[in-house]
Amino acid sequence: MDADALARAAEVAEKACERARREIMPRFRGVAVEFKQDGSPVTEADRAAERVIRQTLREAYPCLLYT
């Protein structure tokens, strides 16, 4: 990865983090907890943060495959 691509990736990561923060903070301490099949907890804030992180990555790198 060259320096320009690395800088771009860092910008995308920062944007994804900021978007996730905006999803998480309003739900802080007032969020419902569910349990995944493996028994680990997940909150609506977790799901919202994952959604916007994935969206940000898809927007920046549409050629990548996402599940």
C-alpha positions in Angstrom: 0.0 0.0 0.0 1.5 3.3 -1.0 1.5 6.4 1.2 -1.5 8.0 -0.6 -3.6 4.8 -0.2 -2.6 4.5 3.4 -3.6 8.2 4.1 -7.0 7.6 2.3 -7.6 4.5 4.4 -6.8 6.4 7.6 -9.3 9.1 6.5 -12.0 6.5 5.9 -11.3 4.8 9.2 -11.6 8.2 11.0 -14.9 8.9 9.2 -16.2 5.5 10.2 -15.3 6.0 13.8 -16.9 9.4 13.9 -20.1 8.1 12.4 -20.1 5.2 14.9 -19.6 7.6 17.8 -22.6 9.6 16.7 -24.7 6.4 16.8 -23.4 5.2 20.1 -23.3 8.3 22.3 -27.1 9.1 22.3 -27.7 5.5 23.5 -25.0 5.5 26.2 -26.4 3.9 29.4 -29.9 3.7 28.1 -29.6 0.8 25.7 -31.3 -2.6 25.5 -29.0 -5.7 25.6 -29.7 -8.8 23.5 -27.7 -12.0 23.4 -26.3 -13.5 20.3 -26.4 -17.2 19.5 -23.0 -17.7 21.2 -24.3 -16.1 24.4 -22.3 -12.9 24.0 -24.1 -9.6 24.6 -24.9 -7.1 21.8 -26.7 -3.8 22.1 -28.7 -1.7 19.6 -25.8 0.8 19.8 -23.4 -2.0 18.7 -25.7 -2.8 15.8 -26.1 0.8 14.8 -22.3 1.4 14.9 -21.6 -1.7 12.8 -24.2 -0.5 10.3 -22.6 2.9 9.8 -19.1 1.5 9.7 -20.1 -1.0 7.0 -21.9 1.8 5.1 -18.8 4.0 5.3 -16.5 1.3 4.0 -18.9 0.4 1.2 -19.0 4.1 0.1 -15.3 4.4 0.2 -14.4 1.0 -1.3 -17.4 -0.2 -3.4 -15.3 -2.8 -5.2 -14.7 -4.8 -1.9 -17.1 -7.6 -0.9 -19.0 -7.3 2.3 -21.2 -9.8 4.1 
